[in-house]
Every structure is written in C-alpha cells, then in structure tokens.
C-alpha cells in the first residue's frame, strides 16, 4: 500500500513537471511569435526609412549637392535581426531560468531580472557579476544598482552611446576595475551614480557633460588637483561617507567646478572646512565630521552661499571667527545642531532667516544677538538645550519681533515663558512643551493691548507643570482657536 501511494505521488509530480514544461514551451512559442511580429515591424520601418533615404539621395543628386556624403547602403544582413536561439532541453526543464527579456536591437537578450521600457533599462538586484553587453543606441537611462559588478571594461558603452543617466550604486566597483576613459565616449551623460562601491579615487576622464556625480559611501582616500578636470558643467557633487579630510583634499581640487552649486561632504574626517570651495556654490553640507573651527576666510570665495549645514560636529561658539559669514548677503540658512555650543553664536549672517541649534548645550541667548539681521530671522530652533529662567534676556529677541514665524524652545529647562514673545506679531508656531513652566502671566504670550490679529496657529505647552484651571481667559487671545493650544498632559511634580 505504501509503495502504491509513493508511485501515485511520483506520477503526480511527473504530470506536474510535464504540464510545466508544456506551459513553458507555449510561452516561448508566444514570445518568439511576438518577437517575429516586432522584427517585421522594424523591417518595415527600416525599409520605409531606406526608401526615403534613396529618394532624398536622388533629389540631392538632381540638385547637384556634391558635398553631401551618404553612408554606405546597408546589406541585407544588417537589416535582418538574427532569430532567437532555441532553448536547450535543460533550460526548458528549469523553466527558462537563464533567459531574459528580449531588448531592441540585433541580438540583444537582457539578463534575467532586467526590464526595458521605452529608453530605460533596469537591472536592479539581478545578481550580475559583469557589465552586461548591450546594443541599444537609443537607450537614455541604465540602472544596474544592487549587483556585484566589479569592473567596467573598455568599450562597455559602445552599444549604448547616448546614455544620459547611469546608476551603478551598490555594486563592487574598485578603482582598478574601471578601464581608463571608460565613460569618456558618453557624449550626453549628465548623471552618474556610484554610491556604495569600493572606489578609492574619483574615476578619471569623466564626460564634460556631467551635471550630477554621486560617489557616497565608498573608500575615497583623497581628491587630487585634477580629479575633476574638465567637469565645468557639474552642478551637484556628493562625496559623503568616505575617508576624506583637509589633508588629502587638494586646495585646488574644486577649482575646475565653475558651475557647482550643491556639495555634500558629510560623514568624512574633516577637522576644518575644506579650502578652495568654488564661488558658484549655493549649498554645502558638512554633517557628521570632526570640524572644530570655522576660520574667517574659509567661505570668502563662496559669497553666493545660501545654505550651510554643520550639524553633528565639534564646534564651540568661541571657535567661529567673527568674519566667517556675517557679510554673506545670500546666506539664509545655517544648521549647527548637535555641536558643543553654550551660547547662541554672535556674528551670524545679516541675511539669516533659518537657524537650527537643536541638541547643543546652550544656556543663554545673548541680548541683541539677532538685532543686526535684515529683514530678520524667521525660523529659530533651540529644542533640546539647557535654557533656564535666566538664560533668556529681555533683549534676547530684539530685532526679531516682527519677523519671527516659528520659535522652538521645547525640551529645555524654562520655568517661565521667556520675555519678548508677546511682541512677536508674526509668530505662527510656538513650541514651549517639555519644560518646567509652572505659571505664566496673562500677557506672557499675547499682548492684551494689541490682540486684534490672532496670528498664532499652534501653541504647544504640554509636559510642563501648568495647572490649566489657573490660566487667565485672555492669556490665549492671540491664538487663532483654542483647539490650536496643546495643554495636556502636564507633569504632576
């Protein structure tokens, strides 16, 4: 009985295998038929193009245009696409595991896991170990992210010369594996992504058309004077997560980048801001480094800067030079979060609008520190610091009364509402939650003499020591609605 049962199971398995094999054959037959239809369409299109070309040639000959040189006539072999190779018996039994999508162009079969759509080929996480040979001249975008490609041989892009975007992130590319001038023939390439590889230097001879270059999370050990030679069109450069520092980045390394506007150098080993930043720069991100000081000349050439991010470094206010950025007329946003600041820094840019100082050890906002700013600071984030009742002076917000839009003082040690807030006529968002505020005067937030405009749309006071029953009815007269006030929960002690 057991033997019969086993034979029945084997019979069912064999039947299932045959059904699968038959289905696979039908699929292959359908695929071949579709490909044949596609090739017929291509042949008709080519014939029509050839007929038009011959007509144009005859017209030019009749008009006497002796300077027009025509290409050689294509042979019948050039016009016909070779038929698909027949799968072997083993491939049929395996369900065609090694067969991929048929791409446009003579003899193109994409590896399994690849897709083609219009002028885009995607081979992400396809377990490729070599650069796939492609012959699709019209291709514009190629993504090979998430494979195990370690080399780019000579001529890798010969069949795809019109690429505009290449994504080679998350592979195993090494510097020695990229052939010299491998990318040079790509005359239209504007975006190149090489994140998460094993590169130790910037690839050489990159196309002059490049506008965006990403080499984040590699092993870059330096940038030489000529590393970016010829890249005068580059707008965006990202080099985060490498081992760069002020000692291995040449002072002239960024000089060829005459149009660079966006630079990311976070998660490296810089102790000072790198020198030689290009004048065209608009945004620079230096997060998660070891930067301890900002000299008075490091940003001198980059007078167009609009955004500087220095969060997660080791800056102290005494190590920021007075002339570091005060005269930068376009510098509107600075992020100094998670440094070693004990005071709000003086000599901030006159044009500053957005200042982030979260996660420092700030105990005091000096008087008149914002007074020189025009038109005035609008967004100030001082969450997670050590401000207490004596750390905010009556003149601390002088110069910001008409401009301040959002003020975050949450997660500090305040025991009262800081003075000057009731004079902020443009304030929309006020965060005072997670402090030690017990009581506040009825005019602490809203000015009872000037409460015609209900300008505050969000007021957070939760997690303090406030008894809501003791709040004056006019204390929130400048708040747009009582539903905009968050009072619960409160600490009990």
N, C-alpha and C positions, 0 to 999 in steps of 0.2 A: 504493500500500500504506500509506504514511504517512497519507494522507487518510482511508482506511477505519479505521485504528487510532484516529485522532482522533475520527471520528464515533462509534465504539463507546464511547469514553471519555465523550463528551458524552451519549450515550444512557444510559449507566450513571448519570451524575451526575443527569440529569433524572429517571430512575426513582427514585433515592435521594431526590431532593427531593420527588417526589410521595408516596413512602411516608412521609416525614417529615411532610408536610402532612396526609396521611390520618390518621396516628397522632395528630397534634395535634388534629385535628377530633374524633377519638374521645375524646381526653382531655377536651376542652372539653364534649363532649356528656355524658360521665360526670360531670364537675364540675357541670354545670347540673342533671343529674338528682339528684345528691346534695344540691345546694342547694335544689332543689324539695322534696325529702323533708324537709330541715331546716326549710324555711319552713312546710310542712304541720304539722310537729310543733309549731312555735312558734305557728301559728294555732290549733291545737287547745288548746294550753296557755293561750293568751290568752282563747279562748272559755270555757274552764273557769273561769279567773280572773274573767272578766266575769260569768259565771253566779253564781259565789259572791258577787261584789260586789253584784249585784242582790238576791240572797237576803238578804244582810246589810242592805241598804238597806230592804227590805220589813220585815225583823224590827225594825229600829230605828224605822221609821215606826209599826209596830203598838205598840211600847213607848212611843212618844211622845218619843223623843230628838230634840228640836227643835234642839239645839246642835250636832249632828253635821252637818258640811258635806261633801258628797261632790264630787269633781271632776266636770267635765263628761264626759258619755259620749263615748268615742272614736268617731270616724267610721270608716266602712269604709276610708277612705284611710289613716287612722292605723294600722289593724290590719294592712293588707297591705303587704308589703315589695316595692318595685319589682323587676321581673325584672332579671337581669344583662344588661348591654349586650352586643350582639353584637360580637365582634372583627372588625376590618377585615381585608380580604384581605391587606394588608401585614403586619398583626400575625400572621396565620396563617402567612404565609411565613417570618416571622422567628422562628417558634416561640413566639410569645406573650411576647416578652421584656419587654414593658411591663405585663404582667398579673400581679397578685399574689394573695395568699391572701384569700379572702372572709372577713370578720370578722362577728361577731354584730352585729345592729342594722341598721336601714334604710340601704341604700345604702353600706355600708362595704366598700371593697376596699383591703386593705393594699398598700403599695408592694412591689415585688419585693425579696426579701431579708428580709422581715418574717415573723414567725411568731406565731401566737396559740395559747396553751394555757391553757384554763380562764379565769383572770382576769389573765393575764400576756401582754403584747405585747412582743416583742423585735425590734428593727430595728437590729441592730448591724452596722456596716460595710456599710450598704446604699446608700451614695453619695447620701444625702438632702441636699438643699441648703435645704429648707424644712421647717418643723414640719408633720408630716402631720395633716390634718384627721381626727379620729376621733370617732365617736359610739357609744361603748360604755360606758354608765353604770355597768355592774358591774365595770369594769376596776379592778384594785388596783395593778398594777405595770407600769411602762413604761420600757424601756431603749432609748435612742437613741444609745448610745455608738459612737464611731468614724465619725461622719458629718461633714458640712460645714455644719451648721446655724449660722447667724449671728444669727438673730432669733427672738424668741418674741412673736408678735403678740397684740393684745388678743383675748380670747376663745379662746385656743389650747386651753384646758382645759374649755371649756363642755360638750363632749360626753363628758368623762371626769372628772366632778366628784368621784368617790370614790377617786381615786388615793391610795395610801399611800406609794409609793416611785417616785421618778423618777431615772433615770440619764442625764445629758446630758454625760458626760465625753467628752473627745477630740472636741470639735466646734470651731467658730469663733465662739463666742458673744462678743459685745462688750457692754459696759455699755449703750451707747446702743441696742442692738438688743433689749433686754428691755423690753417695754412696762410702764409703771407699773402696779403691782398685778396683774401677770400671774399671780402664784402665789396671790394673796390669796383667791380663791374656793375653794381646795382645803382643805376643812374637816377632812380626815382625813390630810393629808400629814404623814408622820413622818420620812421620809428623803429628802434631796435631794443628789445628787452632781453637782458642776460642775467636776470636775478637768480639767486640761489644756485650758483655753479661753483667751480673751484678755481676761478681765474685769479692770478697773482699780479697781472698787469693789465692795463687797458689795451684791447686789441688794436693793432696798428692798421693804418691805411683804410680807415672807415670812410664811407662816401661823404662828399662835401654837402650833399643834400640833406643830411641827417638833421632832424629838428628835435628829436627826443631820444635820449640814451639812458637806460637804466642798468646799473651793474650793482644793485643792492645785494647784500648777504653773499659776498664772495670772500676771497682771501687777498684782496688788493693790498700790496705792501708799499706802495708808493705811486706818485704821479710825477712823471718827468716833464721837462720843459716842452718837449714836442709830443706829448701823449695825445693832445687834442689838436694837433696841427691840421689845418685845413677845414676845421669844423666851424666855420664862421656863421653858418646858418642855425647852429644848435640853440634851442630855446630852453629846453628842460634837461637837467642833468641830475641824476640820483646815484649816489655812491654810499648809501647807508650800510651799516653792518659790515665794515671791513676793518683793517688794522692801520688806517691812515692816521698820521699825526703831523704836527708842524715841522718835524724833522725830515720826513720823507715825501713831503709835497713841495715841489719846487715853487719858488716865489713867482715864477713866470708861467706856471702850468696853465692858468686860466686866461692868459693874455690872448690866445687865438680866438676865444669865445666872445666875439664882439657883439653878439646879439643875445647872449644868455640872460634869461630873466628869472629863472627858477632853479635853485640849487639846494639839494638835500645832502648833508654830510653827517647825519645823526648816527649814533651807535658806533663811533670810532674812538680814537685815543687822543684827541686834541686836548692840549692844556691851554692853548691860546687860540683865538680866532685866526684861521689861516690868512696869510697875507696875499695880496695881489688879486683880490676879488674884482671882477670886471665892473666897469662903470654902468653897464646896462642892467645890472642885477636889480630885480624888484623884490624878490622874496628869498630869504636864506634861512635854512632850518639846521640847527646845530644841537639838537636834543641829545641827551644821554652821552655826553662826552665827559671830559675831566677839566673843563675850562674854569680857570681860577681868576682870570682878569680880562678886562677889556681896555686896551690902550687907547690913547686919544687919536691915533692915526689909522687904526685898522680898517675903519669904514670910510676913510677920507675920499677914496676914489669912487665909492659906490653911493653917490649922492642921490640916486633915484630910488633907493631902498624904500619899500612900503611896509614890509613885514619882516621882523626878526624874531626867531624862536630860539631861546637858550634854556629851555626847561630841562630839569634834571642835570644840572652841572654843579659846580662848587663855588659859585660867585658870592662874594660879600660886597656890600654897598661901597666899602672903602676901596675896593679894587676896580671900581668902574670909574674911569677917568672923566673929569668934568666936561671935556670936549669930545667925548666918544661919539655922541649923537645929538647933542642939544640943537645943533644948527641944521639938521637934516629936515628940509622943508616938506618932504613927502612921506616921512616915516610916521605911520598912523597906528601901527600895531606892534607891541612888544610882549613876549611871553617869557617871564623869568620865574615861572613856577618851580617849586622843588629845588631851590638853591639854599644858600646859607645867609639870607638877608635878615637883619634885625630891625631895619627901618625901611620905609618906602624910599627908594633911591631919589636923590636930588638930581638936578640937571637932566631931567627927562626931555625928550624932543618937544619942541614947541607945538608941532602939529599932531601930537599924540591924541588918539581917540580911544584906543582899546589897550588896556593894561591888565595883564594877568600875573598875579603874585601869589597864587594858591600854594599852600604847603610849604611855606617858609617858617621862620621863627620871628616874624615881625611883631614887635611890641608897641611900635609907635608910628603914627602918621605925622611927620613934622608939619608945622604951620607953613602955609603959603607954598607947599611943595608943588601944587598944581596951578599956582597963580599966573605963571608966565605963558600958559598954553592958550593958543588961539586956533579955532574958536572955543576950545575947551574939551576936556576929557568927557567921554560919554559912557564908557563901559569900564567899571573897575571891579576886579575880582580879588578879594582878600580873604577868601574862605580858608579854613584850616590853618590859622596862625595863632598868635598869642596876645592879641589885642585885649586890653582890660579897660577898666574905667578911666584910667589916667593916660592911656595911650592915644586917645583922640582929643585933640585940642580944638577950641572954638574956631581957630583959623585953619584947621586941617584941610577943609574942603573949599577954602577960599579960591575963587576963580572957576569953580565947577558948579555953582548954584543954578545957573541957567542951562547948562549943557548936560549934566548927569542924567542918563536914561536908565541905567541898571547898576545897582550897587549891591555887592555880595559881601556881607560881613558875618556870615554864618560860621558855626564851628570855631568860635573864639571864646574869650573869657569876659565878655562885656557884662557889666552889671546894670547899666542904664543905656537908653538909646543915645547914641553919640550926638553931640551938638551940631547944628548946621543942617541936619537932614530936612527939617521943616522949611528950609529956604530953597530947597531944590524943586523948582517949578516945573521941570520937565521929567521928573522921576516917574518911571513906569513900573519898575520891578525892584522891590526892596527885600533882601534876604537877611533876617536877623535871627533865624532859628538856631537852635543848639548853642545857646549862650547861657548866661546866668542872670538874665534880666528878671527882676522881681516886680518892679513897678516902673511906670513912666508917666510923665506929666501929660496933661491933655493936649498940650501943644508940641509934644516931642516929635511927632511925625507930620502932623498937619498944622498949618498956621491958621488959627481961627480968624485972623483979620484978613486973610486972603485965601478963602476956600471956595471961590466961585467955580474954579475948574477942578473937577475930580480926575486928576491925572494919574493916580496910582491904580494899576490894573492887577497887581499881585503883591500881597504883603504876607510874608511868612514869619510867624512868631512862635511856632511850635517848639517844644522841648526847651522851654525856659522855666522860670519859677513864677509865672504870672497867674494871678487869680482873675479870671475873666469877669467876675462879678464886680471887681473894683475898677473896671475900665470906664472912663468918662464917656458919655454918649457922643461927645463931639471929637473924641480922640481920633476917629477914623473918618472925619468929614471929607477928607480929600481922596478917599478910596472910592473907586467907581461903584462898587457894590459890596455888601457885607459878605457875599459868597466868595469874594476875592481875598478875604482875610483868613489865613490858616492859624488857628489858635490852639488846636488840640493835636496831640496830647501835651501836657505840661509835666515837668518834674515835680515830685512831691516834696523833695528836700533840696 
